[in-house]
Amino acid sequence: MSPEESYDVIVIGAGPAGSTAAKYAATNGASVLLIDKKKNIGTPIQCGGFLPCYEELQELLPRARLPSTLMDIPKNCIHTSTRIHRFISPNLEPKEFEVEANVLDRSRFDKYLVKKAVKAGCDMLVGTRADSIKGDTVSLKGLFGEFDITTKVIIGADGPNSLVARHSGLIERSDDMGRAVALEYELTGADIDKDAVEMYFGRDYAPAGYGWIISQGGDTANIGVGLRRPLCEPGVSVRDYLHRFMYEHPRASPRFKDARITAVISGIVPVGGAPPQTVAGNMIICGDAAGHLIATNGGGIPTAAVGGKIAGETAYDAVSGTCDLMQYDSRWREQMGLEIKTSVYVKRLMDGLMRSDQMMSTSMKMLTTDQMKALQRGRLPDMVKKMLQSLNTGI
Ligand SMILES: Cc1cc2nc3c(=O)[nH]c(=O)nc-3n(C[C@H](O)[C@H](O)[C@H](O)COP(=O)(O)OP(=O)(O)OC[C@H]3O[C@@H](n4cnc5c(N)ncnc54)[C@H](O)[C@@H]3O)c2cc1C
């Protein structure tokens, strides 16, 4: 397909943020071009697919107006559903609480979101990379040729290594502590608890992060680690940590003795929070590109979708002259800024605890399940908040 020479809005990246942005801008009446460098949307997958159900998401982001696509998820995009969240401390003590959640087939889910955007009226180019940006012109290169497209608004939904974020100067260089590295295997033949998602803590397996086991139904699962490089042992790679977790962890490894790896998935998780500004000139950033993620659990699907929705709505408002594009920044911060910021703060507190397995195990033992749930969601439990307030920390 040949695109038009000019659009109101170009959205770069067709993950949850970009497709949602394109859908909302097009629904409202803007001419929109959505592009992705992937030839096959959603593939390769870079996600565990864990997504709490709609009611849980409303509690997680109470001020956000969630896009309907997070509620009406087609059954064929869901591998399985889980209802327990279990934490395993470094000294192997389990603690659990109930969380209704779905485990998505991200590849199908991303395609579903693209279909929604196209149905709303946007043009779409797969296998097409945004190569450079000059003023109001984006140069595209890929399967369908090379094009220079002019536009009024550029939405950068292009993930953690965003070209738009770098080009606009909104994000200069992320420090390694603000970027977790994640590696996971999809497995068959695993003996796992189908009702539970498990998070394992301990410096030997995931320094300043956690290991996870997410059921995909039947005997399939994904097992992964997310960690920060500066806190890893010298000479030990992310793969070494994942293998230790899968083959040596006293509680996890027995389940995988007959398992076979069917896919390898890796990626960056931006856990450092959002930059001070997310709009520059005609460019705005959303989703992972803007650090829209709950840092304590690495969950970015819901925040990407909310950020994308606000980006699409604001881009339309700006091109139709009813608001300044700058309003995007305050709009998304009103809906989820506090939750993202607090999660980064809580993550930093947890980093301190995770420097010692003993301290982490003792803290996990002391916390009630409600307090654990609050921390996992990136909230400060009331008890901790009161303690910090009494110390006059400004929280
Ligand atoms: C291993 C791993 C496991 C995870 N597990 C979970 C989980 O279980 N639950 C959860 O909620 N979150 C999880 N996350 C985080 C989640 O995947 C992201 O937060 C989410 O995908 C962000 O959506 P996005 O649309 O902002 O970015 P992405 O989904 O990364 O989409 C960005 C898109 O932009 C495209 N792109 C990039 N540059 C260009 C360019 N120059 N031109 C054209 N296209 C471009 C890419 O091809 C990509 O399709 C995980 C992350 C990783 C790495």
The ligand as an SDF file (V2000), in Angstrom:
LIG
                    3D

 53 58  0  0  0  0  0  0  0  0999 V2000
   10.4620  -10.0510   28.6830 C   0  0  0  0  0  0  0  0  0  0  0  0
    9.3670   -9.0730   29.0300 C   0  0  0  0  0  0  0  0  0  0  0  0
    8.2490   -9.5320   29.7300 C   0  0  0  0  0  0  0  0  0  0  0  0
    7.1960   -8.6330   30.0190 C   0  0  0  0  0  0  0  0  0  0  0  0
    6.0930   -9.1160   30.6550 N   0  0  0  0  0  0  0  0  0  0  0  0
    5.0470   -8.2880   30.8950 C   0  0  0  0  0  0  0  0  0  0  0  0
    3.8380   -8.7790   31.4600 C   0  0  0  0  0  0  0  0  0  0  0  0
    3.7110   -9.9770   31.7500 O   0  0  0  0  0  0  0  0  0  0  0  0
    2.8120   -7.9010   31.6740 N   0  0  0  0  0  0  0  0  0  0  0  0
    2.9170   -6.5720   31.3520 C   0  0  0  0  0  0  0  0  0  0  0  0
    1.9450   -5.7950   31.5670 O   0  0  0  0  0  0  0  0  0  0  0  0
    4.0500   -6.0670   30.7990 N   0  0  0  0  0  0  0  0  0  0  0  0
    5.0990   -6.8900   30.5470 C   0  0  0  0  0  0  0  0  0  0  0  0
    6.2270   -6.4000   29.9600 N   0  0  0  0  0  0  0  0  0  0  0  0
    6.2550   -4.9760   29.5580 C   0  0  0  0  0  0  0  0  0  0  0  0
    5.3930   -4.7760   28.3150 C   0  0  0  0  0  0  0  0  0  0  0  0
    5.7210   -5.7430   27.3350 O   0  0  0  0  0  0  0  0  0  0  0  0
    5.5940   -3.3550   27.7570 C   0  0  0  0  0  0  0  0  0  0  0  0
    5.4810   -2.4280   28.8120 O   0  0  0  0  0  0  0  0  0  0  0  0
    4.5710   -3.0310   26.6650 C   0  0  0  0  0  0  0  0  0  0  0  0
    4.7190   -3.8660   25.5500 O   0  0  0  0  0  0  0  0  0  0  0  0
    4.7320   -1.5760   26.2380 C   0  0  0  0  0  0  0  0  0  0  0  0
    3.9340   -1.3160   25.1010 O   0  0  0  0  0  0  0  0  0  0  0  0
    4.3970   -0.2220   24.0310 P   0  0  0  0  0  0  0  0  0  0  0  0
    3.3230   -0.1980   23.0090 O   0  0  0  0  0  0  0  0  0  0  0  0
    4.7800    1.0250   24.7180 O   0  0  0  0  0  0  0  0  0  0  0  0
    5.7520   -0.7730   23.4120 O   0  0  0  0  0  0  0  0  0  0  0  0
    6.0410   -2.1020   22.5830 P   0  0  0  0  0  0  0  0  0  0  0  0
    5.0710   -3.1620   22.8920 O   0  0  0  0  0  0  0  0  0  0  0  0
    7.4880   -2.3710   22.7750 O   0  0  0  0  0  0  0  0  0  0  0  0
    5.7920   -1.6580   21.0680 O   0  0  0  0  0  0  0  0  0  0  0  0
    6.6720   -0.7720   20.4180 C   0  0  0  0  0  0  0  0  0  0  0  0
    6.5930   -1.0620   18.9410 C   0  0  0  0  0  0  0  0  0  0  0  0
    7.3530   -0.0780   18.2520 O   0  0  0  0  0  0  0  0  0  0  0  0
    7.9830   -0.6830   17.1530 C   0  0  0  0  0  0  0  0  0  0  0  0
    9.1160    0.1800   16.7740 N   0  0  0  0  0  0  0  0  0  0  0  0
   10.1900    0.5040   17.5280 C   0  0  0  0  0  0  0  0  0  0  0  0
   10.9860    1.3770   16.8470 N   0  0  0  0  0  0  0  0  0  0  0  0
   10.3910    1.5850   15.6440 C   0  0  0  0  0  0  0  0  0  0  0  0
   10.7340    2.3840   14.5090 C   0  0  0  0  0  0  0  0  0  0  0  0
   11.8470    3.1550   14.4760 N   0  0  0  0  0  0  0  0  0  0  0  0
    9.9140    2.3600   13.4390 N   0  0  0  0  0  0  0  0  0  0  0  0
    8.7920    1.5920   13.4270 C   0  0  0  0  0  0  0  0  0  0  0  0
    8.4250    0.8120   14.4970 N   0  0  0  0  0  0  0  0  0  0  0  0
    9.2120    0.8250   15.5920 C   0  0  0  0  0  0  0  0  0  0  0  0
    8.3860   -2.0630   17.6620 C   0  0  0  0  0  0  0  0  0  0  0  0
    8.5500   -2.9710   16.5860 O   0  0  0  0  0  0  0  0  0  0  0  0
    7.1950   -2.4180   18.5580 C   0  0  0  0  0  0  0  0  0  0  0  0
    6.2210   -3.1800   17.8730 O   0  0  0  0  0  0  0  0  0  0  0  0
    7.3010   -7.2600   29.6540 C   0  0  0  0  0  0  0  0  0  0  0  0
    8.4430   -6.8030   28.9890 C   0  0  0  0  0  0  0  0  0  0  0  0
    9.4590   -7.6960   28.6650 C   0  0  0  0  0  0  0  0  0  0  0  0
   10.6660   -7.1900   27.9330 C   0  0  0  0  0  0  0  0  0  0  0  0
  1  2  1  0
  2  3  1  0
  2 52  2  0
  3  4  2  0
  4  5  1  0
  4 50  1  0
  5  6  2  0
  6  7  1  0
  6 13  1  0
  7  8  2  0
  7  9  1  0
  9 10  1  0
 10 11  2  0
 10 12  1  0
 12 13  2  0
 13 14  1  0
 14 15  1  0
 14 50  1  0
 15 16  1  0
 16 17  1  0
 16 18  1  0
 18 19  1  0
 18 20  1  0
 20 21  1  0
 20 22  1  0
 22 23  1  0
 23 24  1  0
 24 25  2  0
 24 26  1  0
 24 27  1  0
 27 28  1  0
 28 29  2  0
 28 30  1  0
 28 31  1  0
 31 32  1  0
 32 33  1  0
 33 34  1  0
 33 48  1  0
 34 35  1  0
 35 36  1  0
 35 46  1  0
 36 37  1  0
 36 45  1  0
 37 38  2  0
 38 39  1  0
 39 40  1  0
 39 45  2  0
 40 41  1  0
 40 42  2  0
 42 43  1  0
 43 44  2  0
 44 45  1  0
 46 47  1  0
 46 48  1  0
 48 49  1  0
 50 51  2  0
 51 52  1  0
 52 53  1  0
M  END
$$$$
